[in-house]
């Protein structure tokens, strides 16, 4: 068995990283956060940057005080 990665897997992983990076960049820019940082971090690994962004920057689980 070869230790080479299949080209399909490489394209799939690259597409996931690129889509994640674009989402983080655009959403952070819309919400006036450090969008260049989030865009670059989104290119490095998945899915931790998206989870950190949603939990700690967007604070999606905070209590609603109405």
mmCIF file as Biopython writes it, N, C-alpha, C and O atoms, coordinates in Angstrom:
data_model
#
loop_
_atom_site.group_PDB
_atom_site.id
_atom_site.type_symbol
_atom_site.label_atom_id
_atom_site.label_alt_id
_atom_site.label_comp_id
_atom_site.label_asym_id
_atom_site.label_entity_id
_atom_site.label_seq_id
_atom_site.pdbx_PDB_ins_code
_atom_site.Cartn_x
_atom_site.Cartn_y
_atom_site.Cartn_z
_atom_site.occupancy
_atom_site.B_iso_or_equiv
_atom_site.auth_seq_id
_atom_site.auth_asym_id
_atom_site.pdbx_PDB_model_num
ATOM 1   N N  . UNK A ? 1  ? 0.845   -1.182 0.000  1.0 0.0 1  A 1 
ATOM 2   C CA . UNK A ? 1  ? 0.000   0.000  0.000  1.0 0.0 1  A 1 
ATOM 3   C C  . UNK A ? 1  ? 0.882   1.234  0.000  1.0 0.0 1  A 1 
ATOM 4   O O  . UNK A ? 1  ? 1.869   1.300  0.733  1.0 0.0 1  A 1 
ATOM 5   N N  . UNK A ? 2  ? 0.534   2.191  -0.804 1.0 0.0 2  A 1 
ATOM 6   C CA . UNK A ? 2  ? 1.308   3.421  -0.968 1.0 0.0 2  A 1 
ATOM 7   C C  . UNK A ? 2  ? 0.978   4.429  0.130  1.0 0.0 2  A 1 
ATOM 8   O O  . UNK A ? 2  ? -0.133  4.446  0.659  1.0 0.0 2  A 1 
ATOM 9   N N  . UNK A ? 3  ? 1.960   5.267  0.464  1.0 0.0 3  A 1 
ATOM 10  C CA . UNK A ? 3  ? 1.751   6.315  1.461  1.0 0.0 3  A 1 
ATOM 11  C C  . UNK A ? 3  ? 1.301   7.630  0.837  1.0 0.0 3  A 1 
ATOM 12  O O  . UNK A ? 3  ? 1.217   8.643  1.532  1.0 0.0 3  A 1 
ATOM 13  N N  . UNK A ? 4  ? 1.013   7.630  -0.450 1.0 0.0 4  A 1 
ATOM 14  C CA . UNK A ? 4  ? 0.583   8.849  -1.124 1.0 0.0 4  A 1 
ATOM 15  C C  . UNK A ? 4  ? -0.876  9.156  -0.803 1.0 0.0 4  A 1 
ATOM 16  O O  . UNK A ? 4  ? -1.698  8.254  -0.645 1.0 0.0 4  A 1 
ATOM 17  N N  . UNK A ? 5  ? -1.177  10.449 -0.711 1.0 0.0 5  A 1 
ATOM 18  C CA . UNK A ? 5  ? -2.560  10.866 -0.549 1.0 0.0 5  A 1 
ATOM 19  C C  . UNK A ? 5  ? -3.200  10.952 -1.923 1.0 0.0 5  A 1 
ATOM 20  O O  . UNK A ? 5  ? -2.567  11.365 -2.895 1.0 0.0 5  A 1 
ATOM 21  N N  . UNK A ? 6  ? -4.429  10.567 -1.988 1.0 0.0 6  A 1 
ATOM 22  C CA . UNK A ? 6  ? -5.101  10.629 -3.283 1.0 0.0 6  A 1 
ATOM 23  C C  . UNK A ? 6  ? -5.388  12.089 -3.643 1.0 0.0 6  A 1 
ATOM 24  O O  . UNK A ? 6  ? -5.681  12.896 -2.761 1.0 0.0 6  A 1 
ATOM 25  N N  . UNK A ? 7  ? -5.308  12.424 -4.908 1.0 0.0 7  A 1 
ATOM 26  C CA . UNK A ? 7  ? -5.594  13.808 -5.326 1.0 0.0 7  A 1 
ATOM 27  C C  . UNK A ? 7  ? -7.006  14.250 -4.958 1.0 0.0 7  A 1 
ATOM 28  O O  . UNK A ? 7  ? -7.232  15.430 -4.688 1.0 0.0 7  A 1 
ATOM 29  N N  . UNK A ? 8  ? -7.946  13.333 -4.944 1.0 0.0 8  A 1 
ATOM 30  C CA . UNK A ? 8  ? -9.317  13.669 -4.570 1.0 0.0 8  A 1 
ATOM 31  C C  . UNK A ? 8  ? -9.392  14.131 -3.121 1.0 0.0 8  A 1 
ATOM 32  O O  . UNK A ? 8  ? -10.090 15.097 -2.812 1.0 0.0 8  A 1 
ATOM 33  N N  . UNK A ? 9  ? -8.682  13.454 -2.236 1.0 0.0 9  A 1 
ATOM 34  C CA . UNK A ? 9  ? -8.666  13.829 -0.829 1.0 0.0 9  A 1 
ATOM 35  C C  . UNK A ? 9  ? -8.022  15.200 -0.640 1.0 0.0 9  A 1 
ATOM 36  O O  . UNK A ? 9  ? -8.514  16.008 0.148  1.0 0.0 9  A 1 
ATOM 37  N N  . UNK A ? 10 ? -6.954  15.468 -1.338 1.0 0.0 10 A 1 
ATOM 38  C CA . UNK A ? 10 ? -6.270  16.760 -1.233 1.0 0.0 10 A 1 
ATOM 39  C C  . UNK A ? 10 ? -7.186  17.886 -1.705 1.0 0.0 10 A 1 
ATOM 40  O O  . UNK A ? 10 ? -7.253  18.937 -1.067 1.0 0.0 10 A 1 
ATOM 41  N N  . UNK A ? 11 ? -7.888  17.677 -2.810 1.0 0.0 11 A 1 
ATOM 42  C CA . UNK A ? 11 ? -8.818  18.695 -3.318 1.0 0.0 11 A 1 
ATOM 43  C C  . UNK A ? 11 ? -9.966  18.899 -2.334 1.0 0.0 11 A 1 
ATOM 44  O O  . UNK A ? 11 ? -10.378 20.036 -2.100 1.0 0.0 11 A 1 
ATOM 45  N N  . UNK A ? 12 ? -10.483 17.834 -1.762 1.0 0.0 12 A 1 
ATOM 46  C CA . UNK A ? 12 ? -11.578 17.917 -0.789 1.0 0.0 12 A 1 
ATOM 47  C C  . UNK A ? 12 ? -11.161 18.709 0.446  1.0 0.0 12 A 1 
ATOM 48  O O  . UNK A ? 12 ? -11.902 19.585 0.890  1.0 0.0 12 A 1 
ATOM 49  N N  . UNK A ? 13 ? -10.006 18.421 0.998  1.0 0.0 13 A 1 
ATOM 50  C CA . UNK A ? 13 ? -9.514  19.124 2.185  1.0 0.0 13 A 1 
ATOM 51  C C  . UNK A ? 13 ? -9.228  20.593 1.861  1.0 0.0 13 A 1 
ATOM 52  O O  . UNK A ? 13 ? -9.543  21.475 2.659  1.0 0.0 13 A 1 
ATOM 53  N N  . UNK A ? 14 ? -8.641  20.855 0.710  1.0 0.0 14 A 1 
ATOM 54  C CA . UNK A ? 14 ? -8.371  22.236 0.306  1.0 0.0 14 A 1 
ATOM 55  C C  . UNK A ? 14 ? -9.664  23.023 0.148  1.0 0.0 14 A 1 
ATOM 56  O O  . UNK A ? 14 ? -9.725  24.193 0.528  1.0 0.0 14 A 1 
ATOM 57  N N  . UNK A ? 15 ? -10.700 22.399 -0.407 1.0 0.0 15 A 1 
ATOM 58  C CA . UNK A ? 15 ? -11.989 23.074 -0.565 1.0 0.0 15 A 1 
ATOM 59  C C  . UNK A ? 15 ? -12.618 23.392 0.785  1.0 0.0 15 A 1 
ATOM 60  O O  . UNK A ? 15 ? -13.171 24.477 0.969  1.0 0.0 15 A 1 
ATOM 61  N N  . UNK A ? 16 ? -12.539 22.461 1.730  1.0 0.0 16 A 1 
ATOM 62  C CA . UNK A ? 16 ? -13.081 22.704 3.072  1.0 0.0 16 A 1 
ATOM 63  C C  . UNK A ? 16 ? -12.354 23.867 3.733  1.0 0.0 16 A 1 
ATOM 64  O O  . UNK A ? 16 ? -12.995 24.755 4.296  1.0 0.0 16 A 1 
ATOM 65  N N  . UNK A ? 17 ? -11.026 23.877 3.673  1.0 0.0 17 A 1 
ATOM 66  C CA . UNK A ? 17 ? -10.261 24.956 4.291  1.0 0.0 17 A 1 
ATOM 67  C C  . UNK A ? 17 ? -10.556 26.300 3.633  1.0 0.0 17 A 1 
ATOM 68  O O  . UNK A ? 17 ? -10.674 27.314 4.322  1.0 0.0 17 A 1 
ATOM 69  N N  . UNK A ? 18 ? -10.675 26.318 2.317  1.0 0.0 18 A 1 
ATOM 70  C CA . UNK A ? 18 ? -10.959 27.561 1.620  1.0 0.0 18 A 1 
ATOM 71  C C  . UNK A ? 18 ? -12.356 28.084 1.945  1.0 0.0 18 A 1 
ATOM 72  O O  . UNK A ? 18 ? -12.521 29.280 2.188  1.0 0.0 18 A 1 
ATOM 73  N N  . UNK A ? 19 ? -13.347 27.224 1.953  1.0 0.0 19 A 1 
ATOM 74  C CA . UNK A ? 19 ? -14.705 27.641 2.296  1.0 0.0 19 A 1 
ATOM 75  C C  . UNK A ? 19 ? -14.788 28.149 3.733  1.0 0.0 19 A 1 
ATOM 76  O O  . UNK A ? 19 ? -15.451 29.151 4.002  1.0 0.0 19 A 1 
ATOM 77  N N  . UNK A ? 20 ? -14.124 27.466 4.644  1.0 0.0 20 A 1 
ATOM 78  C CA . UNK A ? 20 ? -14.104 27.902 6.037  1.0 0.0 20 A 1 
ATOM 79  C C  . UNK A ? 20 ? -13.455 29.273 6.161  1.0 0.0 20 A 1 
ATOM 80  O O  . UNK A ? 20 ? -13.961 30.139 6.874  1.0 0.0 20 A 1 
ATOM 81  N N  . UNK A ? 21 ? -12.353 29.472 5.480  1.0 0.0 21 A 1 
ATOM 82  C CA . UNK A ? 21 ? -11.637 30.739 5.535  1.0 0.0 21 A 1 
ATOM 83  C C  . UNK A ? 21 ? -12.478 31.885 4.980  1.0 0.0 21 A 1 
ATOM 84  O O  . UNK A ? 21 ? -12.517 32.968 5.564  1.0 0.0 21 A 1 
ATOM 85  N N  . UNK A ? 22 ? -13.145 31.652 3.861  1.0 0.0 22 A 1 
ATOM 86  C CA . UNK A ? 22 ? -13.993 32.690 3.261  1.0 0.0 22 A 1 
ATOM 87  C C  . UNK A ? 22 ? -15.159 33.025 4.188  1.0 0.0 22 A 1 
ATOM 88  O O  . UNK A ? 22 ? -15.494 34.196 4.362  1.0 0.0 22 A 1 
ATOM 89  N N  . UNK A ? 23 ? -15.776 32.007 4.780  1.0 0.0 23 A 1 
ATOM 90  C CA . UNK A ? 23 ? -16.879 32.259 5.713  1.0 0.0 23 A 1 
ATOM 91  C C  . UNK A ? 23 ? -16.411 33.090 6.902  1.0 0.0 23 A 1 
ATOM 92  O O  . UNK A ? 23 ? -17.052 34.078 7.259  1.0 0.0 23 A 1 
ATOM 93  N N  . UNK A ? 24 ? -15.297 32.697 7.517  1.0 0.0 24 A 1 
ATOM 94  C CA . UNK A ? 24 ? -14.799 33.427 8.679  1.0 0.0 24 A 1 
ATOM 95  C C  . UNK A ? 24 ? -14.428 34.863 8.312  1.0 0.0 24 A 1 
ATOM 96  O O  . UNK A ? 24 ? -14.737 35.793 9.057  1.0 0.0 24 A 1 
ATOM 97  N N  . UNK A ? 25 ? -13.771 35.046 7.173  1.0 0.0 25 A 1 
ATOM 98  C CA . UNK A ? 25 ? -13.375 36.380 6.732  1.0 0.0 25 A 1 
ATOM 99  C C  . UNK A ? 25 ? -14.591 37.279 6.531  1.0 0.0 25 A 1 
ATOM 100 O O  . UNK A ? 25 ? -14.631 38.394 7.050  1.0 0.0 25 A 1 
ATOM 101 N N  . UNK A ? 26 ? -15.579 36.801 5.783  1.0 0.0 26 A 1 
ATOM 102 C CA . UNK A ? 26 ? -16.743 37.628 5.476  1.0 0.0 26 A 1 
ATOM 103 C C  . UNK A ? 26 ? -17.588 37.919 6.716  1.0 0.0 26 A 1 
ATOM 104 O O  . UNK A ? 26 ? -18.048 39.046 6.900  1.0 0.0 26 A 1 
ATOM 105 N N  . UNK A ? 27 ? -17.794 36.920 7.560  1.0 0.0 27 A 1 
ATOM 106 C CA . UNK A ? 27 ? -18.601 37.131 8.756  1.0 0.0 27 A 1 
ATOM 107 C C  . UNK A ? 27 ? -17.908 38.052 9.747  1.0 0.0 27 A 1 
ATOM 108 O O  . UNK A ? 27 ? -18.552 38.910 10.351 1.0 0.0 27 A 1 
ATOM 109 N N  . UNK A ? 28 ? -16.608 37.885 9.920  1.0 0.0 28 A 1 
ATOM 110 C CA . UNK A ? 28 ? -15.874 38.761 10.838 1.0 0.0 28 A 1 
ATOM 111 C C  . UNK A ? 28 ? -15.840 40.191 10.312 1.0 0.0 28 A 1 
ATOM 112 O O  . UNK A ? 28 ? -15.915 41.134 11.100 1.0 0.0 28 A 1 
ATOM 113 N N  . UNK A ? 29 ? -15.732 40.369 9.021  1.0 0.0 29 A 1 
ATOM 114 C CA . UNK A ? 29 ? -15.745 41.718 8.450  1.0 0.0 29 A 1 
ATOM 115 C C  . UNK A ? 29 ? -17.115 42.363 8.626  1.0 0.0 29 A 1 
ATOM 116 O O  . UNK A ? 29 ? -17.208 43.556 8.914  1.0 0.0 29 A 1 
ATOM 117 N N  . UNK A ? 30 ? -18.169 41.587 8.456  1.0 0.0 30 A 1 
ATOM 118 C CA . UNK A ? 30 ? -19.526 42.110 8.623  1.0 0.0 30 A 1 
ATOM 119 C C  . UNK A ? 30 ? -19.775 42.544 10.064 1.0 0.0 30 A 1 
ATOM 120 O O  . UNK A ? 30 ? -20.523 43.491 10.306 1.0 0.0 30 A 1 
ATOM 121 N N  . UNK A ? 31 ? -19.152 41.854 11.023 1.0 0.0 31 A 1 
ATOM 122 C CA . UNK A ? 31 ? -19.370 42.143 12.444 1.0 0.0 31 A 1 
ATOM 123 C C  . UNK A ? 31 ? -18.247 42.969 13.068 1.0 0.0 31 A 1 
ATOM 124 O O  . UNK A ? 31 ? -18.178 43.094 14.291 1.0 0.0 31 A 1 
ATOM 125 N N  . UNK A ? 32 ? -17.374 43.531 12.245 1.0 0.0 32 A 1 
ATOM 126 C CA . UNK A ? 32 ? -16.284 44.412 12.689 1.0 0.0 32 A 1 
ATOM 127 C C  . UNK A ? 32 ? -15.331 43.746 13.674 1.0 0.0 32 A 1 
ATOM 128 O O  . UNK A ? 32 ? -14.922 44.347 14.668 1.0 0.0 32 A 1 
ATOM 129 N N  . UNK A ? 33 ? -14.986 42.500 13.384 1.0 0.0 33 A 1 
ATOM 130 C CA . UNK A ? 33 ? -13.947 41.800 14.145 1.0 0.0 33 A 1 
ATOM 131 C C  . UNK A ? 33 ? -12.674 41.797 13.306 1.0 0.0 33 A 1 
ATOM 132 O O  . UNK A ? 33 ? -12.668 42.317 12.189 1.0 0.0 33 A 1 
ATOM 133 N N  . UNK A ? 34 ? -11.622 41.232 13.818 1.0 0.0 34 A 1 
ATOM 134 C CA . UNK A ? 34 ? -10.338 41.187 13.123 1.0 0.0 34 A 1 
ATOM 135 C C  . UNK A ? 34 ? -10.422 40.171 11.982 1.0 0.0 34 A 1 
ATOM 136 O O  . UNK A ? 34 ? -10.025 39.016 12.139 1.0 0.0 34 A 1 
ATOM 137 N N  . UNK A ? 35 ? -10.942 40.613 10.833 1.0 0.0 35 A 1 
ATOM 138 C CA . UNK A ? 35 ? -11.290 39.683 9.760  1.0 0.0 35 A 1 
ATOM 139 C C  . UNK A ? 35 ? -10.092 39.067 9.070  1.0 0.0 35 A 1 
ATOM 140 O O  . UNK A ? 35 ? -10.165 37.913 8.648  1.0 0.0 35 A 1 
ATOM 141 N N  . UNK A ? 36 ? -8.987  39.792 8.937  1.0 0.0 36 A 1 
ATOM 142 C CA . UNK A ? 36 ? -7.810  39.187 8.309  1.0 0.0 36 A 1 
ATOM 143 C C  . UNK A ? 36 ? -7.268  38.042 9.159  1.0 0.0 36 A 1 
ATOM 144 O O  . UNK A ? 36 ? -6.867  37.007 8.626  1.0 0.0 36 A 1 
ATOM 145 N N  . UNK A ? 37 ? -7.255  38.220 10.449 1.0 0.0 37 A 1 
ATOM 146 C CA . UNK A ? 37 ? -6.793  37.158 11.348 1.0 0.0 37 A 1 
ATOM 147 C C  . UNK A ? 37 ? -7.654  35.909 11.185 1.0 0.0 37 A 1 
ATOM 148 O O  . UNK A ? 37 ? -7.131  34.805 11.035 1.0 0.0 37 A 1 
ATOM 149 N N  . UNK A ? 38 ? -8.972  36.085 11.215 1.0 0.0 38 A 1 
ATOM 150 C CA . UNK A ? 38 ? -9.858  34.925 11.124 1.0 0.0 38 A 1 
ATOM 151 C C  . UNK A ? 38 ? -9.782  34.262 9.764  1.0 0.0 38 A 1 
ATOM 152 O O  . UNK A ? 38 ? -9.884  33.038 9.676  1.0 0.0 38 A 1 
ATOM 153 N N  . UNK A ? 39 ? -9.607  35.026 8.706  1.0 0.0 39 A 1 
ATOM 154 C CA . UNK A ? 39 ? -9.467  34.449 7.377  1.0 0.0 39 A 1 
ATOM 155 C C  . UNK A ? 39 ? -8.218  33.609 7.243  1.0 0.0 39 A 1 
ATOM 156 O O  . UNK A ? 39 ? -8.252  32.527 6.658  1.0 0.0 39 A 1 
ATOM 157 N N  . UNK A ? 40 ? -7.110  34.101 7.783  1.0 0.0 40 A 1 
ATOM 158 C CA . UNK A ? 40 ? -5.843  33.356 7.706  1.0 0.0 40 A 1 
ATOM 159 C C  . UNK A ? 40 ? -5.868  32.135 8.605  1.0 0.0 40 A 1 
ATOM 160 O O  . UNK A ? 40 ? -5.409  31.063 8.210  1.0 0.0 40 A 1 
ATOM 161 N N  . UNK A ? 41 ? -6.401  32.287 9.811  1.0 0.0 41 A 1 
ATOM 162 C CA . UNK A ? 41 ? -6.484  31.142 10.721 1.0 0.0 41 A 1 
ATOM 163 C C  . UNK A ? 41 ? -7.389  30.061 10.141 1.0 0.0 41 A 1 
ATOM 164 O O  . UNK A ? 41 ? -7.151  28.872 10.355 1.0 0.0 41 A 1 
ATOM 165 N N  . UNK A ? 42 ? -8.418  30.460 9.414  1.0 0.0 42 A 1 
ATOM 166 C CA . UNK A ? 42 ? -9.314  29.487 8.790  1.0 0.0 42 A 1 
ATOM 167 C C  . UNK A ? 42 ? -8.645  28.651 7.718  1.0 0.0 42 A 1 
ATOM 168 O O  . UNK A ? 42 ? -9.118  27.559 7.405  1.0 0.0 42 A 1 
ATOM 169 N N  . UNK A ? 43 ? -7.544  29.147 7.145  1.0 0.0 43 A 1 
ATOM 170 C CA . UNK A ? 43 ? -6.812  28.384 6.132  1.0 0.0 43 A 1 
ATOM 171 C C  . UNK A ? 43 ? -5.892  27.317 6.727  1.0 0.0 43 A 1 
ATOM 172 O O  . UNK A ? 43 ? -5.430  26.427 6.014  1.0 0.0 43 A 1 
ATOM 173 N N  . UNK A ? 44 ? -5.632  27.403 8.009  1.0 0.0 44 A 1 
ATOM 174 C CA . UNK A ? 44 ? -4.629  26.538 8.635  1.0 0.0 44 A 1 
ATOM 175 C C  . UNK A ? 44 ? -5.180  25.173 9.009  1.0 0.0 44 A 1 
ATOM 176 O O  . UNK A ? 44 ? -4.565  24.152 8.702  1.0 0.0 44 A 1 
ATOM 177 N N  . UNK A ? 45 ? -6.327  25.144 9.665  1.0 0.0 45 A 1 
ATOM 178 C CA . UNK A ? 45 ? -6.877  23.866 10.103 1.0 0.0 45 A 1 
ATOM 179 C C  . UNK A ? 45 ? -8.389  23.950 10.173 1.0 0.0 45 A 1 
ATOM 180 O O  . UNK A ? 45 ? -8.952  25.044 10.152 1.0 0.0 45 A 1 
ATOM 181 N N  . UNK A ? 46 ? -9.042  22.822 10.256 1.0 0.0 46 A 1 
ATOM 182 C CA . UNK A ? 46 ? -10.499 22.764 10.389 1.0 0.0 46 A 1 
ATOM 183 C C  . UNK A ? 46 ? -10.840 21.705 11.423 1.0 0.0 46 A 1 
ATOM 184 O O  . UNK A ? 46 ? -10.088 20.738 11.543 1.0 0.0 46 A 1 
ATOM 185 N N  . UNK A ? 47 ? -11.863 21.821 12.132 1.0 0.0 47 A 1 
ATOM 186 C CA . UNK A ? 47 ? -12.892 22.842 12.263 1.0 0.0 47 A 1 
ATOM 187 C C  . UNK A ? 47 ? -12.693 23.764 13.463 1.0 0.0 47 A 1 
ATOM 188 O O  . UNK A ? 47 ? -13.573 24.574 13.757 1.0 0.0 47 A 1 
ATOM 189 N N  . UNK A ? 48 ? -11.572 23.666 14.157 1.0 0.0 48 A 1 
ATOM 190 C CA . UNK A ? 48 ? -11.384 24.430 15.394 1.0 0.0 48 A 1 
ATOM 191 C C  . UNK A ? 48 ? -11.509 25.942 15.222 1.0 0.0 48 A 1 
ATOM 192 O O  . UNK A ? 48 ? -12.135 26.564 16.080 1.0 0.0 48 A 1 
ATOM 193 N N  . UNK A ? 49 ? -10.967 26.582 14.190 1.0 0.0 49 A 1 
ATOM 194 C CA . UNK A ? 49 ? -11.147 28.033 14.077 1.0 0.0 49 A 1 
ATOM 195 C C  . UNK A ? 49 ? -12.612 28.447 13.987 1.0 0.0 49 A 1 
ATOM 196 O O  . UNK A ? 49 ? -13.005 29.462 14.562 1.0 0.0 49 A 1 
ATOM 197 N N  . UNK A ? 50 ? -13.410 27.683 13.282 1.0 0.0 50 A 1 
ATOM 198 C CA . UNK A ? 50 ? -14.831 28.008 13.175 1.0 0.0 50 A 1 
ATOM 199 C C  . UNK A ? 50 ? -15.519 27.846 14.524 1.0 0.0 50 A 1 
ATOM 200 O O  . UNK A ? 50 ? -16.342 28.678 14.907 1.0 0.0 50 A 1 
ATOM 201 N N  . UNK A ? 51 ? -15.190 26.790 15.238 1.0 0.0 51 A 1 
ATOM 202 C CA . UNK A ? 51 ? -15.793 26.587 16.557 1.0 0.0 51 A 1 
ATOM 203 C C  . UNK A ? 51 ? -15.388 27.693 17.525 1.0 0.0 51 A 1 
ATOM 204 O O  . UNK A ? 51 ? -16.241 28.225 18.236 1.0 0.0 51 A 1 
ATOM 205 N N  . UNK A ? 52 ? -14.114 28.049 17.566 1.0 0.0 52 A 1 
ATOM 206 C CA . UNK A ? 52 ? -13.668 29.138 18.435 1.0 0.0 52 A 1 
ATOM 207 C C  . UNK A ? 52 ? -14.340 30.446 18.069 1.0 0.0 52 A 1 
ATOM 208 O O  . UNK A ? 52 ? -14.759 31.194 18.952 1.0 0.0 52 A 1 
ATOM 209 N N  . UNK A ? 53 ? -14.450 30.734 16.777 1.0 0.0 53 A 1 
ATOM 210 C CA . UNK A ? 53 ? -15.084 31.973 16.326 1.0 0.0 53 A 1 
ATOM 211 C C  . UNK A ? 53 ? -16.539 32.030 16.776 1.0 0.0 53 A 1 
ATOM 212 O O  . UNK A ? 53 ? -16.989 33.045 17.308 1.0 0.0 53 A 1 
ATOM 213 N N  . UNK A ? 54 ? -17.267 30.948 16.565 1.0 0.0 54 A 1 
ATOM 214 C CA . UNK A ? 54 ? -18.678 30.942 16.932 1.0 0.0 54 A 1 
ATOM 215 C C  . UNK A ? 54 ? -18.901 30.988 18.438 1.0 0.0 54 A 1 
ATOM 216 O O  . UNK A ? 54 ? -19.835 31.639 18.906 1.0 0.0 54 A 1 
ATOM 217 N N  . UNK A ? 55 ? -18.059 30.309 19.197 1.0 0.0 55 A 1 
ATOM 218 C CA . UNK A ? 55 ? -18.254 30.252 20.652 1.0 0.0 55 A 1 
ATOM 219 C C  . UNK A ? 55 ? -17.723 31.476 21.386 1.0 0.0 55 A 1 
ATOM 220 O O  . UNK A ? 55 ? -18.377 31.964 22.308 1.0 0.0 55 A 1 
ATOM 221 N N  . UNK A ? 56 ? -16.562 31.980 21.005 1.0 0.0 56 A 1 
ATOM 222 C CA . UNK A ? 56 ? -15.916 33.033 21.784 1.0 0.0 56 A 1 
ATOM 223 C C  . UNK A ? 56 ? -16.019 34.426 21.175 1.0 0.0 56 A 1 
ATOM 224 O O  . UNK A ? 56 ? -15.963 35.414 21.907 1.0 0.0 56 A 1 
ATOM 225 N N  . UNK A ? 57 ? -16.168 34.531 19.869 1.0 0.0 57 A 1 
ATOM 226 C CA . UNK A ? 57 ? -16.279 35.847 19.244 1.0 0.0 57 A 1 
ATOM 227 C C  . UNK A ? 57 ? -17.746 36.200 19.034 1.0 0.0 57 A 1 
ATOM 228 O O  . UNK A ? 57 ? -18.196 37.266 19.453 1.0 0.0 57 A 1 
ATOM 229 N N  . UNK A ? 58 ? -18.485 35.317 18.394 1.0 0.0 58 A 1 
ATOM 230 C CA . UNK A ? 58 ? -19.909 35.574 18.157 1.0 0.0 58 A 1 
ATOM 231 C C  . UNK A ? 58 ? -20.749 35.282 19.388 1.0 0.0 58 A 1 
ATOM 232 O O  . UNK A ? 58 ? -21.845 35.827 19.524 1.0 0.0 58 A 1 
ATOM 233 N N  . UNK A ? 59 ? -20.261 34.433 20.292 1.0 0.0 59 A 1 
ATOM 234 C CA . UNK A ? 59 ? -20.944 34.065 21.538 1.0 0.0 59 A 1 
ATOM 235 C C  . UNK A ? 59 ? -22.369 33.583 21.263 1.0 0.0 59 A 1 
ATOM 236 O O  . UNK A ? 59 ? -23.341 34.162 21.749 1.0 0.0 59 A 1 
ATOM 237 N N  . UNK A ? 60 ? -22.469 32.516 20.477 1.0 0.0 60 A 1 
ATOM 238 C CA . UNK A ? 60 ? -23.766 32.051 20.028 1.0 0.0 60 A 1 
ATOM 239 C C  . UNK A ? 60 ? -24.591 31.422 21.152 1.0 0.0 60 A 1 
ATOM 240 O O  . UNK A ? 60 ? -25.796 31.235 20.981 1.0 0.0 60 A 1 
ATOM 241 N N  . UNK A ? 61 ? -23.984 31.087 22.297 1.0 0.0 61 A 1 
ATOM 242 C CA . UNK A ? 61 ? -24.715 30.459 23.383 1.0 0.0 61 A 1 
ATOM 243 C C  . UNK A ? 61 ? -24.934 31.382 24.569 1.0 0.0 61 A 1 
ATOM 244 O O  . UNK A ? 61 ? -25.230 30.907 25.665 1.0 0.0 61 A 1 
ATOM 245 N N  . UNK A ? 62 ? -24.797 32.696 24.379 1.0 0.0 62 A 1 
ATOM 246 C CA . UNK A ? 62 ? -25.026 33.604 25.512 1.0 0.0 62 A 1 
ATOM 247 C C  . UNK A ? 62 ? -26.514 33.718 25.800 1.0 0.0 62 A 1 
ATOM 248 O O  . UNK A ? 62 ? -27.359 33.491 24.935 1.0 0.0 62 A 1 
ATOM 249 N N  . UNK A ? 63 ? -26.804 34.077 27.044 1.0 0.0 63 A 1 
ATOM 250 C CA . UNK A ? 63 ? -28.196 34.211 27.462 1.0 0.0 63 A 1 
ATOM 251 C C  . UNK A ? 63 ? -28.796 35.472 26.861 1.0 0.0 63 A 1 
ATOM 252 O O  . UNK A ? 63 ? -28.148 36.516 26.796 1.0 0.0 63 A 1 
ATOM 253 N N  . UNK A ? 64 ? -30.023 35.359 26.431 1.0 0.0 64 A 1 
ATOM 254 C CA . UNK A ? 64 ? -30.770 36.501 25.922 1.0 0.0 64 A 1 
ATOM 255 C C  . UNK A ? 64 ? -31.385 37.249 27.100 1.0 0.0 64 A 1 
ATOM 256 O O  . UNK A ? 64 ? -32.127 36.661 27.887 1.0 0.0 64 A 1 
ATOM 257 N N  . UNK A ? 65 ? -31.084 38.527 27.227 1.0 0.0 65 A 1 
ATOM 258 C CA . UNK A ? 65 ? -31.649 39.334 28.310 1.0 0.0 65 A 1 
ATOM 259 C C  . UNK A ? 65 ? -32.595 40.369 27.701 1.0 0.0 65 A 1 
ATOM 260 O O  . UNK A ? 65 ? -32.170 41.435 27.256 1.0 0.0 65 A 1 
ATOM 261 N N  . UNK A ? 66 ? -33.880 40.031 27.692 1.0 0.0 66 A 1 
ATOM 262 C CA . UNK A ? 66 ? -34.893 40.929 27.111 1.0 0.0 66 A 1 
ATOM 263 C C  . UNK A ? 66 ? -35.793 41.481 28.167 1.0 0.0 66 A 1 
ATOM 264 O O  . UNK A ? 66 ? -36.702 42.253 27.862 1.0 0.0 66 A 1 
#
